[in-house]
Amino acid sequence: MSDEIVIVPDGERYHLVHGHLHLANLLAMSKQVKVEVPGVGTVTIFKTRAGLRVNNNIDVVGRQLE
């Protein structure tokens, strides 16, 4: 898990607040990245053709990361 990436939930989406380049580098080396989100717990970020998605083990499809 990475502490250098800050993500916050916002309704149906998540916002990447800090660590854009670090996340991009991690996703270039791996298909997914686990990040701790306050109030949500551990989430998994992965790339799709439609963009970055966040799966918090509750959502079946995952939410959009902006």
N, C-alpha and C positions, 0 to 999 in steps of 0.2 A: 504494500500500500504506500501511497505517496502523500506526505504531509505538505508538499510544496504546491499542491493543486487545491484550489478552493472552489467549491461548487455550492450553490444555494438553490433550494427548490422554490419555484414560483408557479403555483397552480398546476397546470398540466405540463409544465416545462421545467428545465433546470437551466441555470445561468452559470457559465464559467467566469468567475470573478478574478482569479489569479492563477497563473501557471500555464498560460496558453502554449508557450514554446516547450515547456517541460512535458506537457501532455502530448504534444505533437511528436516529440522525440521518443517518448515511451511507446506510443502507438505505432511508430515506424519500426520498432524492434519487436513488438508483440501485438497480438490480435486484440488484446483487451487489457484494461488497467483497472485496478480496484482503488477506490478513493473513499475515505470516511467523510460523510456529509452530516453536519450537525442536525439533530432532530430526526434524521432518517436512518442512519446507520451506514453500513458499508454498501456501496453501489459499484457496479461494473460498467465501465464505459467501453464501447466498441464502435468500430467504423462500419457504416453501411454505404450503399450507393446514394442514399438520401441524406447522408450526413452522420454526425455522431449521435449515438443513442445511449441512454442510461437505463440499466436494468437494476432494480432494487430488490429482486427476488420476490416481489409482490406483483408487479406489472408483468403480464405475459409478453407483451410486445416491446415494452420499453418506451421511455419518453425522449423527446427531442432535447438535445443539448445545444444551447445558443451561446 
